[in-house]
């Protein structure tokens, strides 16, 4: 799901990019081959694909994205707002 917050930029999260990464890896002969070709540790790649680690800068760049800091507004009591 893409999010637009008052600017003409679409923001995505790991769970949005993970399926695209899985497709790219599936086109390689193996996870290890994909990792080696892109100079990524194969165990890190495996953990990203399982959702145990976030997508880092290198993988984000391979997917055509860059990482930026993102902040969410707090509720009136200083806690993050719950999703509706």
C-alpha positions as CSV (number, residue, x, y, z in Angstrom):
1,X,0.0,0.0,0.0
2,X,1.4,3.4,-0.9
3,X,0.9,6.4,1.3
4,X,1.0,10.1,0.3
5,X,1.3,12.7,3.0
6,X,0.7,16.1,1.5
7,X,3.5,15.8,-1.0
8,X,3.8,14.2,-4.4
9,X,5.9,11.4,-3.0
10,X,4.6,7.8,-2.4
11,X,5.9,6.1,0.7
12,X,6.0,2.4,1.0
13,X,6.9,0.1,3.9
14,X,8.9,-3.2,4.0
15,X,5.7,-5.3,3.7
16,X,5.0,-3.4,0.4
17,X,8.4,-4.1,-1.1
18,X,8.9,-7.6,0.1
19,X,6.7,-9.3,-2.6
20,X,8.6,-7.4,-5.3
21,X,11.9,-8.5,-3.8
22,X,10.6,-12.1,-3.7
23,X,9.8,-11.9,-7.4
24,X,13.3,-10.7,-8.2
25,X,14.9,-13.4,-6.1
26,X,12.7,-16.1,-7.7
27,X,14.1,-15.1,-11.1
28,X,17.6,-15.9,-9.9
29,X,18.7,-19.5,-9.7
30,X,18.7,-19.3,-5.9
31,X,18.7,-17.0,-3.0
32,X,22.4,-17.5,-2.5
33,X,23.0,-16.7,-6.2
34,X,20.9,-13.5,-6.0
35,X,22.7,-12.5,-2.8
36,X,26.2,-13.2,-4.3
37,X,25.3,-11.2,-7.5
38,X,24.3,-8.2,-5.5
39,X,27.0,-8.5,-2.8
40,X,24.5,-9.2,0.0
41,X,24.9,-11.7,2.8
42,X,22.6,-14.7,1.9
43,X,21.5,-15.2,5.5
44,X,20.5,-11.5,5.7
45,X,18.5,-11.9,2.5
46,X,16.8,-15.0,3.8
47,X,15.8,-13.2,7.0
48,X,14.5,-10.2,5.0
49,X,12.4,-12.5,2.8
50,X,10.9,-14.1,5.9
51,X,10.1,-10.7,7.4
52,X,12.5,-11.1,10.3
53,X,14.8,-8.2,9.2
54,X,13.9,-4.9,7.6
55,X,14.9,-4.1,4.0
56,X,18.1,-2.2,4.1
57,X,19.6,0.5,1.9
58,X,21.1,-1.9,-0.7
59,X,18.0,-3.9,-1.2
60,X,15.8,-0.8,-1.3
61,X,18.1,0.6,-4.0
62,X,17.8,-2.6,-6.0
63,X,14.0,-2.2,-5.8
64,X,14.3,1.4,-7.0
65,X,13.7,3.1,-3.6
66,X,15.7,5.0,-1.1
67,X,15.3,4.9,2.7
68,X,14.3,8.1,4.5
69,X,13.5,8.8,8.1
70,X,9.8,8.8,8.7
71,X,7.9,10.1,11.7
72,X,4.3,9.5,12.8
73,X,2.2,12.0,14.7
74,X,1.5,11.3,18.4
75,X,-1.9,11.2,19.9
76,X,-2.9,13.8,22.5
77,X,-1.4,11.7,25.3
78,X,2.0,11.3,23.6
79,X,1.4,7.8,22.3
80,X,1.3,6.8,18.7
81,X,-2.2,6.8,17.2
82,X,-3.9,3.5,16.7
83,X,-4.9,2.5,13.2
84,X,-8.7,2.9,12.6
